[in-house]
Amino acid sequence: MTYLKNSETNTLITRFVSFRKKQSVFRTVQTALDGTEYLVRFGAPTVHYALTLYVDEIGKAQLMNAEDSVPLLECSVRQGVYSGRIIDMGDFEYLAAGWYKVEATLAAVSEVSEP
């Protein structure tokens, strides 16, 4: 069953989720005088989950609240169950009959610090 829910309140946000796993690797390329290239990688890869979500008015409000308060969200798709926090969310595109489409990115592993 596909869904996105707030793990802290156990509240369902939507059942309409498209999921893509992405990875970023931090590296530098250095070129020697003889033209040889040396790659240097720093740390472990960063994993993000790119989501396309379809929500109604209630789901829109829940996503906006989740973007603000950064609770842990749980995303269940055919590939498995993934947890993360919203680090980026696009603009809501109105579709029809009170439904919206939005792109969101979850950080796979994240810590929350208070200002």
N, C-alpha and C positions, 0 to 999 in steps of 0.2 A: 504494500500500500504506500503510495506517495503522499508525503505531507511535509509541512514546515510548522514547527510548534516552538513555543517558548518553554524551554526546559525548566525554568525556575518557577513558573506558574502553572505549567502543564496545560497551557492554552493553545488550541489549534489556531494557526493563522491562515493556512490554505492547504488544499489538497492538490493544487495545480502547480507543479514545480518542474522546471527543466534544469538539469544539473550538469556542470562540467567541472572537472578537477584541473587546476592549473598549477604550475610550479615555476618559481623564479630562482635562478642560481646567480649568486654574486661572484663575478670574476673580472680579472683584468687581463689584457693582452699586452705583452711587452715585446718589442721587436729589437733584436740585436743589430749591430752594424752590418753583420754578414747576411741579414734578412731572416734569420731564424726567429720564429715566434714562440714565446713562452707564455703558457696560460697559467694563471694563479687563481685558484678558487678559494673563497673565504666562507667559512662556516657551513652550516647545513642548508639545503634548499628550503625555501619558504613555500608553503602550500596554501593555496586559496581555493575557495569553491565559488564558481561563477554561477549564479542562479537567475533564471527568468521566472518570475512569479506572476500569477494571475490572482487578484484579490478583489473582494467586494469592499464596501465602505468600512466595514468593521475590521477586515484584514488590513486595509490601508492605514487605519488609525493604530492598529497594533504594530505594524512595521515602523511607522513614524516614531512610536514610543520606544520600540526596540533599538532604533538608530540612536535615540537620545540617551537611553539608560543602559545600553550595551549588555543585555542579559545573554546568557548562553542559549543558542537556538539549536534545535535538532532537526536535521533534514533526512528524511527516509526516502530513498529511491531504489530502483532495481539493483544498483551496484552495491548498496549497503546503507548503513546509517552513519551520518557524519554530524559532527558538532562544531560550532564556531560562533563568532560574534561578527556583527555587521561592521565592516570597515569602509564600505562605500555603497551608496544607493543612488540610482539615477532618478530622473523625474518620472512621476506617474503619468502614463498615457491612458486617457479615457477611451474605453472600447465601446461599450453599449450597455444599457440596462444596469448601470451602477457597478460595472466591472472595470478594473484597471490592470494594466500590464506595467511591470517595473523590473529593472535589472538591479541585482544586488550582489555584493561580494562579501563572503564570510572569510574571516581569518581562521585557519584550521586550529592554530594554537595561539591563544592570546591572553594576556594579563590585563586587568583593568586597574589603573591607578587613579586615585582621587586627586583633584587639583589642590 
